[in-house]
Amino acid sequence: MKELFLGVVADDFTGASDAASFLVQAGVRTVMFSGVPEVLPELEEDTAAVVVAMKTRTIPAEEAVKEMLAAFRWLKEIGAKQLYFKYCATFDSTAKGNIGPVADAVLEEWKLPCTILCPALPVNGRTVRDGKLYVNGVLLSESHMKNHPLTPMTESDVTKLIEMQSKYRAEKISAEKMLEGGGICAGLPDGVKYLVPEFYEEQHGDFIADIFGDLPFLTGGSGLCGALGRRYMRQKKTAENEVPQAGGDMQDPADSSKAAPGKDGGKALLLAGSCSRITLEQIADYKAKGYPSLQILPEKLLSGEQSADSAFAWAREAGSGALIYSSQTPEEMRASQALGQEKVAETIEKTMSELARMAVDSGWTRIISAGGETSGAVTRALRYTAFYIGKSAAPGVPVMTPVERPELRIVLKSGGFGQTDFFERAEKLTGEG
């Protein structure tokens, strides 16, 4: 393996697979790890990017900093030339962290003067204009994210969001100012270490990557990861005396993957824990088309009326694919949280992880999960450490194949990602022989 051009650490698993998928789409050979591996497996010689999935979005800030720094240090040790902190395109965080504390720690660890904050992902409707973050044209603070149970977003200005949780200040960067490039760090006012560029059209990502792509540490969503991948492929072609193509190497993502579909598709378990509007619409679409689905409720799980065992027994009888979901509307969610927010979250995650483990132990070969916390619980239960990245069921939502279990296909999506018929699409894609 040659020197890695990019080492990415994501604050949750779906964010990691999201970032990896855009790198693969750009033509970059990418391997993803669930946490920092105890032993680095042998990677393909042309591996150019490594993504590490952590679960630090909502843990105490001190713990997040410790765990994320360990991951960044490991990436440097294995040869990552550039570091990238991947967080959600809706800047999921609280007034205390953990985006600010982690980014501060990396800047201080390597004595860096500044970095950028670039959460935008226009293909999924996440854009930044004049420093403000929008979700499908609606200010973040007025979007569905304002009701998120763990990271309610009540502010849309990215400079204010970071300043609530960081030691340092932020500054919005206009297109004209961006033309000064990476050297802009030298002329910042005292205390300013974060720059927020505008990014509301797809082509802005390539513009930002060209201007700031030489900074040793960048932060943002998967949109910029894709742009960095395209920049790397253009530079690689130039170095090999080939003519670079505009927009980078857009080969079929499957060509950059070691993913190996199963022989006959196998049985699929679909799990949904996200309460986002988009996931709720996806569940409704799946149900309306007559596919088998079962809702599990925290109050019934706590009372013993429902359990992982009973839910999986139902799934066994449901056919080749079945959806089990805990997703609720905001009104239903508030009623359930009267039982205790932490208790409810813990109960749901435990149940979802048990269901995923039961399915794989029973020989099911497809696991499709919706929601960051749900997907994190699933991956912890399955305990696979390295993944090849394949085709995508939706932008930022790839099919993943564990290196340790090549017949298994896993799809993990953030709550706000995917088309209305996402579950149907994902089930079809993972079932292709």
Number of C-alpha atoms within 10 A of each C-alpha: 12 13 14 20 18 25 25 26 29 30 26 25 32 32 29 30 32 28 30 34 31 28 33 32 29 26 24 29 24 29 24 26 22 22 23 21 13 7 6 10 10 7 13 12 10 13 17 23 24 24 30 31 29 23 22 22 23 18 12 12 19 12 14 22 23 13 18 26 18 13 23 22 14 16 24 15 10 15 16 23 17 20 22 22 24 29 27 25 25 23 25 21 21 20 19 16 26 27 30 23 19 25 28 20 17 19 17 12 12 10 9 15 15 25 23 22 26 30 27 32 28 21 14 18 18 25 29 27 18 15 24 20 28 24 24 14 13 15 20 25 20 15 19 19 22 14 18 16 15 16 17 17 23 18 17 22 20 26 19 17 24 26 17 16 21 23 14 17 18 25 19 21 18 15 14 7 11 20 16 12 16 16 14 16 18 9 8 16 11 8 12 18 22 28 24 25 25 24 27 21 16 16 12 19 25 23 18 22 22 17 17 22 20 15 19 17 23 25 23 24 26 29 29 30 30 28 26 27 29 28 22 24 21 20 16 13 15 13 11 10 9 11 11 17 13 10 15 22 20 15 13 14 21 19 16 21 22 19 22 19 23 17 10 10 21 20 21 26 24 23 28 28 25 25 25 23 18 19 28 21 16 23 24 14 17 20 14 10 10 8 16 18 20 16 13 22 21 23 17 11 16 15 9 10 12 17 20 19 13 13 17 19 11 16 23 16 11 15 12 17 21 23 22 23 24 20 24 21 11 16 8 12 19 14 12 16 16 11 13 10 15 10 13 20 17 13 17 24 19 16 23 28 21 19 26 28 19 17 19 17 11 11 12 21 24 29 28 23 32 30 24 25 26 29 31 22 23 27 21 17 17 16 12 16 20 24 27 26 31 27 23 23 23 18 20 30 28 30 30 30 25 23 19 12 13 17 19 24 28 23 26 32 29 26 24 23 21 22 17 17 16 23 26 18 16 26 23 13 18 27 20 12 11
